[in-house]
Amino acid sequence: MPVNFIAAIDYVHAIQASGPVGMGVLAILLLASGWSWTIIFQKSLQLRRAQERSKEFLDAFWQSKRLDEVYARSNSMKDAPVAQVFRAGYVELAKLTGEGGERKVDLAGVDNIERALRRAANVELTHLEARTSFLGSVAAAAPFIGLFGTVWGIMKAFGEISQQGSASLATVSAPISEALIATAVGLFAAIPAVIFYNHFVAKIRILETEMNNFAADFLNIVKRHFVRP
């Protein structure tokens, strides 16, 4: 009857027998995996909220006829990146036109508004990208860390086998199977990290495009209605 090596492995004994190096490798991988899943959960909620609130803001912006009304409504949209870009542009516009909007804006003022929009977009982009680099690092490094643990375990296993003076399949298979646990844990940490990292990067690029497009539209509105002829 064939032996199920996966079921036959005593994982607690395998971890204890891996020594300080092997246990350290497994601890690093498990901590990285746990923190990755925390980031995945939080970032999923953040990006979904950002997309929903940005769409809500854009609908309100294009339906409204007054910028001050949009600005007042944007107070409740702190988690909408596009709304924060608008707020930065509106504040700069209000400084240039005065409280009643009686002054017109010259070309230098338009440049100031453009810089304010770009700066706000960069701040929001940095906030959206926060901690995603950790997922990329786990995706790239975890397989190699696991491979290091496996190589170290195989070296240790062969050292023990040489002392026993036996190289039969029954003698070799168990310690090598135990050494491969580190590679399995490394892949367990890396695969979700790379999948969600790419998923988040794609969503962030969409939000970045929305912010850039809105900034361009806002500048067109400013040039059309507020720039001195």
C-alpha positions as CSV (number, residue, x, y, z in Angstrom):
1,M,0.0,0.0,0.0
2,P,1.5,3.4,-1.0
3,V,2.6,5.7,1.8
4,N,1.2,9.2,1.9
5,F,4.3,11.2,2.8
6,I,2.4,14.5,3.3
7,A,0.1,12.9,5.9
8,A,3.0,10.9,7.4
9,I,5.1,13.9,8.2
10,D,5.1,15.0,11.8
11,Y,5.2,18.7,11.2
12,V,5.8,19.7,14.8
13,H,8.7,17.3,15.0
14,A,10.0,18.5,11.5
15,I,9.9,22.1,12.7
16,Q,11.7,21.3,16.0
17,A,14.3,19.2,14.1
18,S,15.0,21.9,11.6
19,G,17.2,23.7,14.1
20,P,17.5,27.5,14.8
21,V,18.1,28.4,11.1
22,G,15.1,26.4,9.8
23,M,12.8,27.6,12.6
24,G,13.9,31.2,11.9
25,V,13.1,30.8,8.2
26,L,9.7,29.4,8.9
27,A,9.0,32.2,11.5
28,I,10.0,34.9,9.0
29,L,7.8,33.4,6.3
30,L,4.8,32.9,8.6
31,L,5.1,36.5,9.9
32,A,5.4,37.8,6.3
33,S,2.3,35.8,5.2
34,G,0.3,37.0,8.2
35,W,1.2,40.7,7.6
36,S,0.5,40.2,3.9
37,W,-3.0,39.0,4.5
38,T,-3.6,42.0,6.9
39,I,-2.5,44.4,4.1
40,I,-4.6,42.5,1.5
41,F,-7.7,42.8,3.6
42,Q,-7.2,46.5,4.5
43,K,-6.1,47.6,1.1
44,S,-9.0,45.8,-0.6
45,L,-11.4,47.8,1.6
46,Q,-9.5,51.0,1.0
47,L,-9.4,50.8,-2.8
48,R,-13.0,49.6,-3.1
49,R,-14.1,52.6,-0.9
50,A,-11.9,55.0,-2.9
51,Q,-13.4,53.9,-6.2
52,E,-17.0,54.1,-5.0
53,R,-16.6,57.5,-3.3
54,S,-14.7,58.9,-6.3
55,K,-17.5,57.9,-8.6
56,E,-20.0,59.4,-6.2
57,F,-18.0,62.7,-6.2
58,L,-17.6,62.8,-10.0
59,D,-21.4,62.4,-10.4
60,A,-22.0,65.2,-7.9
61,F,-19.4,67.4,-9.5
62,W,-20.8,67.2,-13.0
63,Q,-24.4,67.6,-11.9
64,S,-23.7,70.7,-9.8
65,K,-23.5,74.2,-11.3
66,R,-21.5,75.8,-8.4
67,L,-18.0,74.9,-7.3
68,D,-18.6,76.1,-3.7
69,E,-21.5,73.7,-3.4
70,V,-19.2,70.8,-4.6
71,Y,-16.5,72.0,-2.2
72,A,-19.0,71.9,0.8
73,R,-20.1,68.4,-0.2
74,S,-16.5,67.1,-0.6
75,N,-16.0,67.7,3.2
76,S,-17.7,64.3,3.7
77,M,-15.6,62.6,1.0
78,K,-12.2,62.4,2.7
79,D,-11.7,58.8,1.3
80,A,-12.3,59.9,-2.3
81,P,-9.0,60.7,-4.0
82,V,-10.6,62.7,-6.8
83,A,-12.4,64.8,-4.2
84,Q,-9.1,65.7,-2.5
85,V,-7.6,66.7,-5.8
86,F,-10.6,69.0,-6.4
87,R,-10.3,70.5,-2.9
88,A,-6.7,71.4,-3.5
89,G,-7.5,73.1,-6.8
90,Y,-10.5,74.9,-5.4
91,V,-8.6,76.3,-2.4
92,E,-5.9,77.6,-4.7
93,L,-8.6,79.1,-7.0
94,A,-10.3,80.7,-4.1
95,K,-7.1,82.4,-3.0
96,L,-6.6,83.9,-6.4
97,T,-10.2,85.0,-7.1
98,G,-11.0,86.3,-3.6
99,E,-13.9,85.5,-1.4
100,G,-16.5,86.7,-3.8
101,G,-14.7,85.5,-6.9
102,E,-14.5,89.0,-8.2
103,R,-10.9,88.8,-9.4
104,K,-9.8,87.0,-12.6
105,V,-6.9,84.6,-12.8
106,D,-3.8,85.2,-14.9
107,L,-1.6,82.5,-16.5
108,A,0.7,82.5,-13.5
109,G,-2.4,81.7,-11.3
110,V,-3.3,78.9,-13.6
111,D,0.2,77.4,-13.2
112,N,-0.3,77.6,-9.4
113,I,-3.6,75.8,-9.6
114,E,-2.1,73.1,-11.8
115,R,0.8,72.6,-9.3
116,A,-1.8,72.3,-6.5
117,L,-3.7,69.7,-8.4
118,R,-0.6,67.7,-9.3
119,R,0.7,67.9,-5.7
120,A,-2.6,66.7,-4.3
121,A,-2.8,63.9,-6.8
122,N,0.7,62.8,-5.8
123,V,-0.2,62.8,-2.1
124,E,-3.3,60.7,-2.8
125,L,-1.3,58.3,-5.0
126,T,1.3,57.9,-2.2
127,H,-1.5,57.1,0.2
128,L,-3.1,54.6,-2.1
129,E,0.3,52.8,-2.7
130,A,1.2,52.7,0.9
131,R,2.3,49.2,2.0
132,T,1.7,47.6,-1.4
133,S,5.5,47.5,-1.8
134,F,5.6,45.0,1.1
135,L,3.4,42.7,-0.9
136,G,5.8,43.0,-3.9
137,S,8.8,42.3,-1.6
138,V,7.1,39.2,-0.2
139,A,6.2,38.0,-3.6
140,A,9.8,38.3,-4.8
141,A,11.7,37.2,-1.7
142,A,9.5,34.5,0.0
143,P,10.3,31.7,-2.5
144,F,14.0,32.3,-2.2
145,I,13.8,32.4,1.6
146,G,11.9,29.2,1.5
147,L,14.4,27.7,-0.9
148,F,17.2,28.7,1.5
149,G,15.4,26.9,4.3
150,T,15.0,23.8,2.1
151,V,18.7,23.8,1.1
152,W,19.8,24.2,4.7
153,G,17.4,21.4,5.7
154,I,18.7,19.0,3.0
155,M,22.3,19.7,3.9
156,K,21.4,19.0,7.6
157,A,19.5,15.8,6.5
158,F,22.4,14.5,4.4
159,G,24.8,15.1,7.3
160,E,22.6,13.0,9.6
161,I,22.2,10.3,6.9
162,S,26.0,10.1,6.5
163,Q,26.4,9.5,10.2
164,Q,23.8,6.7,10.1
165,G,25.7,5.1,7.1
166,S,22.4,4.3,5.3
167,A,21.1,5.8,2.0
168,S,18.0,3.8,1.5
169,L,14.8,5.5,0.3
170,A,13.1,5.0,3.6
171,T,16.1,6.8,5.3
172,V,16.4,9.6,2.8
173,S,12.7,10.4,2.0
174,A,11.5,11.5,5.4
175,P,14.2,14.2,6.2
176,I,14.1,15.6,2.7
177,S,10.3,15.8,2.8
178,E,10.6,17.7,6.0
179,A,13.2,20.0,4.5
180,L,10.8,20.9,1.6
181,I,8.3,22.3,4.1
182,A,10.2,25.6,4.0
183,T,9.7,25.9,0.2
184,A,6.0,25.1,0.5
185,V,5.6,27.8,3.2
186,G,7.5,30.2,1.0
187,L,5.2,29.6,-1.9
188,F,2.2,29.9,0.4
189,A,3.4,33.4,1.4
190,A,4.4,34.4,-2.1
191,I,1.5,33.4,-4.3
192,P,-1.3,35.5,-2.6
193,A,1.1,38.4,-2.3
194,V,1.9,38.5,-6.1
195,I,-1.7,38.0,-7.1
196,F,-3.0,40.8,-4.9
197,Y,-0.1,43.1,-5.6
198,N,-0.8,43.0,-9.3
199,H,-4.5,43.4,-8.6
200,F,-3.9,46.5,-6.4
201,V,-1.5,48.1,-8.8
202,A,-4.1,47.8,-11.6
203,K,-6.8,49.5,-9.4
204,I,-4.4,52.2,-8.3
205,R,-3.5,53.0,-11.9
206,I,-7.2,53.4,-12.7
207,L,-7.6,55.9,-9.8
208,E,-4.5,57.7,-10.9
209,T,-5.9,58.1,-14.4
210,E,-9.2,59.4,-12.9
211,M,-7.3,62.0,-10.8
212,N,-5.2,63.1,-13.8
213,N,-8.3,63.3,-16.1
214,F,-10.2,65.3,-13.5
215,A,-7.3,67.7,-12.9
216,A,-7.2,68.4,-16.7
217,D,-11.0,68.9,-16.7
218,F,-10.8,71.3,-13.7
219,L,-8.1,73.3,-15.4
220,N,-10.2,73.6,-18.5
221,I,-13.1,74.9,-16.4
222,V,-10.8,77.4,-14.7
223,K,-9.4,78.7,-18.0
224,R,-12.9,79.0,-19.5
225,H,-14.6,80.9,-16.6
226,F,-11.9,82.4,-14.4
227,V,-9.0,83.4,-16.5
228,R,-8.5,87.1,-17.4
229,P,-9.0,87.7,-21.2
